[in-house]
């Protein structure tokens, strides 16, 4: 499903004024894929912080499903990280 999204610059563009609104074409699927990827990124950062405070997190926390699938396929060859 095609949609229009508004890009936000988050501040001044260096020209002395605010950057003009920008609209781009996207799809619901693409936006949901980005949301999933960005959430995993934040989970990975959370895992690093928790581990620094010696708080255990599951080995698969913050790991992309495709990476977990790859690791699983490699299991006969090598142990999983962690």
N, C-alpha and C positions, 0 to 999 in steps of 0.2 A: 504494500500500500504506500504510494508516494505521499510524502509530507514535506512541509517547509519548516526549517528550523532557523532560529535566530542565534547568531553567534554573538557572544559578549566578549569584549576585549578585556574587561576588568580594569580599565583605567585610561590614562592619557596615551595618545599615540605618538607623543613627542612633537607634535606640530603646534602645541599650545591650546588645542581644543580637544574635546572628546571625539573618539573615533566614531564614525557613522555606523548605524546598525547595518549588519550584513545578514542577508537571508540566503540560505542554501537549500538545495534539494537533498532529500534523504529518504529513507524508508523506515517504517517501524522496526523491521527486522534488524537493520543496520544499527539503529539507536539502541536496541535491546542488547545486541552483541557488544557494543561499546560499553554499555552499562555493566554487563557481566565481566568484561575484561578489566574495567577500571575498579570494580568491586574486589576482584581477585588481587589486583595490585595492592589495594589498601589492606586486605587480609594478610598478604605477605609481609607488609610493613608492620602490622600489628603483631604477627608471629615473631618477627625479629625483636621487637621491643619486649614482648613477654619473655622470650628466652633470655634476654639480657638481665631480667629480674628473676631468673631461674624458675619461671612459671612454665610448666610443660604444656605444649600444644600438640595436637595430633600431627603425625608426619605429613598428612595430606592437606593440612590447613593452608590456604593461600596458594595452592598449586593448581594450575590449569588442568582441566579434565584431559586434554590432549597429552600433557606431560605425564599424568598418572597412567594413561593408557600405554604410552611409550615405555615407561618404567616397567609396567606389568609385562609387556612383550619381551623386555630384556631380562626379566627375572631368572630364566634358566641360565643366563650368561653371567650375571653379576647381581650382588645384593642391592637393594634399594638404598638410596641415600638416607641418612638420618639415623 
